[in-house]
Amino acid sequence: MNFRESLTLSLSGLFTHKLRSVLTTLGIIFGVAAVIAMLSIGEGARYETLEQIRLMGINNIIIRAKDPTPQSYSNAKANFSTGLTILDGLAIREICPLIESIVPQWEKTVPAQYRSERKDVRIIGTTPDYLPVFNYSLRAGSFIRPSHLEGQDNVCVIGNGVKEKLYHFEDPIGKQLKLENQWFTIIGIMEKQQSQLKKIETLKMRNLNMDVYIPLTTAQFKLERTKETSGGGAVFFGRGVRMTGGRSIPIPKERLEQLVVKVKSGEDLEEAVPIIRRILARRHFGIDDYEVIVPDALVEQSQKTQRIFNVVMGAIAGISLLVGGIGIMNIMLASVLERTREIGIRRAMGARQSDVLAQFLIEAVILSVIGGAVGVVIGYGLTKIITLYAGWRTIVSLPTIALAFFVSAGIGIGFGYYPARKAAYQNPIESLRYE
């Protein structure tokens, strides 16, 4: 008996009991759909995390201000730490030869108003190096220039979300925007940031499209800090320091939220980080009122965590496939039992054990393959529903589909072999006598 005849007999047996065949495949269908949905959620989460970390720059070292622990104040020198300031960045650049550029960030949430429209935005006081350090791009206009720092100009660059919510279809370039109680002239619009609503607590990510960028000197000289953001420290001013473009600008010593240190190459990260830690420890007298974050290390940590997450999610979904396989074995054993006489007749007419084995094994594989194919379609649909209604990013990759499909086929073979073998090795005479 050739393969075509075995396939014909298998299909005939399945179509004879249509409802039973459909119900048998349900376990495989839902198992495959669950595997695809779970793995796609995990892959989407991994992609989002990596994308958020890359927004911070792989070659960057992030230094963020934080509240010191109570133990720090037991140190007699605690009062000598002025917090994270731009002078820390200048010291790092002077001492460490591996640094390409340093970008300070002064932050404050304020209301922004244009005509009758009003939205809360996050002001970022920074320098012209901000764009190249973070690899951001402009949609229109220009970014902050050294002359704006020197003149403490009231100019700003708005995020794409600010443009859409306040100016709608108008061109905001050259128009005025009221930030807190001061008016700023818009000189540029940032390109839309795709990963805008996710948040990594370590990096304190936010909706980047609602940021407004102004010169650091304008922010620290002209905008008042609240008690929550000022850290209770007074504002000091230093002498002119050459920051960028060869210009000498006054450097305020008010506390910053963040310093971003960009090293010359990725290979320098491992060497630069301990140097920066020692510089900051000395300048802050051992007070832990800052934290040093390396996005490159976060990428590695995130990938390890995500692999564990995917394995756990896949294992949970795989239980459904296991249940589906048990269902196939159960139905196939019942089918072998009720078709015992048929098996005996076939053996008496010259069918070999391998022919009977192939017939029942093909039935099990057909059930699992059809269930796998339908499960792939349903699983893909589930990912779209999850993305649409839950707002989670899902990524269905070809390896995920292939894995789910071939596992379902393997379950058909694995759980169908025992019933098929039991059918093939039955005694023909005893089978003919079976009622």
N, C-alpha and C positions, 0 to 999 in steps of 0.2 A: 504494500500500500504506500503510495507516494504522499508528499506533503499536501498536495491539493485535495486529495480525498480526505485526509485527516482534518484539514481545515473545513471542508464542507460538512463533515459529520459534527464537528465542534459547533459550527454556526447553527446547524439544524437543532442541536441539543439546547443551545441558548435561546433560540427563537421559540422553541416549544414551551419554554417557561419564561416568557418576557418579563412579567412583573417581578419574578424572583431574581432574574438577572439584573434588572434595574436597581432593585433594592440592595443587591450585593455590591454594586458599583458605588453606592452612595458613600460608603466608608472611605473608599479610595478618593472619590471626588472631593469630599470635605477635607480629607487629610492633605491632599496635594494643594488645595486652595489655601488651607491654613499655613502650610510651609511657605508658599509663595508670598502670602500676605505678611507673615512674620518676618521673613528674611528681607523683604522689600522695605519694611519699616526700619529694620536695623540698618540696612544699607543707606537709606535716606538720612537717618540720624547720624551715621558716620560721615556722610558727605557734608551735611550741614555743619557738624563740629569742625571738620577740617577746613571748610570754607571760612568759618568764623575765625579760626586761628590764623589762617593765611591772610585774612584782612589785617591782622596785626603785624604782618611781615615776618617771614621765616628768619631773616638775618637780624631781626630786632631783639633788643632786650628791653623789657618793659619794667620801669620802676614806678610803683604806685604808692601814694601816701596812704597811711592807715592809722587808726588810733592805736597808740602803744598799749601794751598789756600793763596791768597794775604792778606786776613785778618790776617793770622798767623804772617806775618811779621810786623804788627803793634805792636806786642808784643816786648818789649825791650829786651826780652831774646831769641829772635828768632835765633840769631847767635850762641847760646850755644848748639843747637841741632845738633849733628853730624850725624843725620840720623839713619837708622836701621843698627846696627852692631851686631857682635857676643857677645859683652858685654851685650847687652840687653837680649840675651838668657841666659847668665850666671847669670844675676841678677834675672831673672824669676825662674831659677832652684834653686837658693839659697834661695829665699824668699818663693816660693810657694811649699808646701809639696805634692801637688797632681800631680806633673809632673813626668812622667816616663822617657822621653828623649826629647831632643831638637835637631833638625837638621837644620843647616844653609844652605842656598843656595846662591851661587854667580853665576851669569849668564852672558854670553856674546855670541853673535853670531859671529862665525869666519868661514873662509874657511877651509875645511879639504881636504887633498890631499894624495892619494896613487897612486904612479906611475903617469899615465896620467889622472887618474880620479880625479875630483874635485867637491865637494859639500859643500854647506853651512850647518853648524851644530850649535847646541846650546850647549855650554859648561856649565856643571853644576859642580861648585866646591862645594864639600860636604864632609860628614864624613861617617864612616862605618855604622852608625845607619840609613842611608837613606833607605836601603832595608826593614828592619823590620817595620819601621814607615809607609811606603807606601804599604806594603805587595806586593812588587814587587819580582820577582824571576829571577834567572840567567838561560840562555840557556846553557852556557858553561863557563868554567873558574872560576874565583873568583872575588870578589868585592874589593873595597878599604879597606886596613887594617890600623891599628894604626901606624905601622912602616912606611907606605907610607906618613902619615901626618907628622910624626916626621922627616923623611928624605927629605921632600918636593920632592918626587920622581916624575919623568915624566912617570907616568903610567896612563892608562885610561881604562874605560869600555864603550864599544860602544853599541848603540841601534841596534835593529834588522834591522831597515831601513838603517843605515849606513853600516852594514855588506853587505846587499843585493846590495846597489848602488855602493859601492867602491870595495868590495872584491869578489862579485858574488859567485862563487862556491869554492873559496879558504877558508882555515881555517885561520882566522885572528889572532888567539891566538899566541902571541909571535912576531907578525910582527909590523912594525913601521907605525905610522900614523902622518902626519904633521898637526899640529893645529897652524894656524897663521904662526909664524916663528920658531916654536919649534917642535922637534920630541918626540913622546910619544910611549911607548910600550904598546900594547893591552894585558890586562890580563883577560878580560872577555867580554861576550856578553849577553845583556839583553834579556829576553823572549819578544816575540812580544806582544805589547799592542794592543788590539782589537779596542778600541775607540780612534783612532789616529788622525782623521781629523776634529772632531767636536771642537767647541770652546765655552766655557762659559766665557763671558767677565769678570765677577767678579773674576774668578779664573785664568784668562789668560791662558787657556789651549792651547796646541799646539800639533804638531805631536811628540809624545813622543818617537817614534821609531828613530827619527833623533837627539836624545840627546846623548852627550858624557860626561861621568862622570869622574872627576879627583879629586885628593885630594884638599881640601879647601886651605891648605897652599901653594900648588903648584900654584893654581889659583891666590891667592892674592899676593904672593911674586914674581912670575915669569911672569905672563901675565899682559900686560898693559891694563888699562881701557881707553875707549874712553870718550870724554867729555860728550857724551849723557848718558853713563851708570855710570860714576863716581860721578855725581852730583856736580862736581866742588870741592869736598873736598879733602884734602891731605890724604895720607896714613900714618897711625900711627901703631906702633907695641907695643904690651904689653909684659909683662913678661910671662914665661912659665906657662900654666894653665893645670891642668889635665882634659882632655876631655873624653877619652875613653881608655879602656884597661889598665888603671893605668899609662899611659905614660904622661909625661909633654912635651907639644909642644908649640912653640911660637904662640901667638894669634894675628893676624893682626886686626886692628880696621877699616879696609876699609869697606865701606858701602856694605850691602848685599841687594839682591832683595827680599829675603824671609827667614823667620824663621818658622819652623813647630814644634809646641809644641804638644807632645802626652801626654795625661793625662792617669792616671792609669786605669780608667774605665769610661764608658759612663755616669755614674751617677755623676761623678766629673765635667763634663763639665760646668754645670750651675753655680757651685761654683767657678771654676777656671777662667772663662772668666772675671768677674769683677775685680778679683785680678790682672790679667795680664794687664787689661786696666789701672788700677791705677798705676802699676809699670811703664808702658810705659809713661803714662802722666807725671809722676814725672821725669823720666829720660830725656824726650824730652821737658821738660819745657812747656807743654801744646801745643806744635806745632803739628799739625795734618799731619806729614810727614810719616804716616803709617796707615794701616787699618787692623782691626782684623776681620777675616772671620771664621765663624763656619760652616763647611760642614753639620753638623747634622741639623742646622737650615735651611740651604739651601734646604735640602731634604724635610723638611716639607713645606717650601714655594713653592718649585717646584711642589709638589704634589697638593697643593691647586690651583696653577695656571693652572696645567695640567687638573684638573677636570673641571675647568671653560672652558678651551679650548675645551675639549671633548664635553661638553654640547653644546657649540656654534656650533662646527663643526657638531655634530649629529643633532642639530635643523635645520641647513641649509640643510643637506642632507634629513632630514625628510620632508621638503617641497616637495621634489620630490615624496615621498611616498604619501603625501596628494593629490598631483595632480593626481597620479595614481589611488587613491581611488575615486576621483571625476570622473575620466574617467570610472571606473567600474560602478559607480552609473548611469552615463549618458547612457552608453550602455545598462545596464540592464533595465532602464526605457523605452528606445527605443524598447528593445526586448519584454517587457511586452505589450507595445502598439501594436506591430505588431502581437503578438500571443494571442490577446484578444479572438478571436473566438476559438482558441485551448483550452484556459483556460475554456471557457464556455462549450465546449463539454466534457472536463474532469469532470467538476463539475456535468454536467447533467448525466454522466455515473456513478456517485457515489463517485468521489474523494472528499476528505474532504479539508477544508481550510488548515489544517496542511500539507497535501500532496503537495498542490500547493506551499505553503510557503517553504517546504523543497526542492522542485525541483529547484526553482529559487535561493534559498540561497546556495545550493550546487554548482550551476553554478558559482556564484560569488566567492565562496571559492576556487573552482578548478582553476579559472583564477588567483587568488591572490597567491595560493600555487605554481602553476607552474611558475608564474612570479617570486616568491620569490626564488625558487630553481635555476632557470636560473640566477637570479640576484646574488646569492651567488657565482656561478661559474665565472660569469663575474667580479664581485667585487674582487675575489681572483686573477684572472688574471690581473686586473688593478694594484693591489698592487705589483705584480711581475714586471710589466712594469715600475711603478714608481720607484721601487728600482733599476732596471737595468739602466734606462735612466736618472733619476733625482738624483740618488745617495742617496736618503732618505731611512732611515731604516723604514720598515713597519712590524708590527706584527699583524697577523690575529689570534685572539683568539677564542676559542669555544664559550664563552659568547657573543662575538660580532656577530658571525654567528647565534647563537640561537636568539639573540635579533632581528636582522634584519628579520629572517625568521618568527618568531612568530608575529612580528608587521605587516608583510605583510599579514599573515593569519587573524590577527585581523582586518585589514583594509577591507579584503574581507567580513568578517562577518558584520562589522559596516556599510560599505557603500552599502552592498548588501541587508541588512535587509529591508530597506524602499521599494525598488522596489519589493522584494519578498512579503512583507506584502500587498503592493498595489495590486499585482496580486491575492493573496489569498482572499482578501476581496471584490473582484469585484462581482457585481450582476450577477449570472449565466445567467439569462434571457437577461439582457442588453448585456452581452458578446456574446451570441448566435446571437443577432441582429446586432452586430458590423460588418461593412464591411471595 
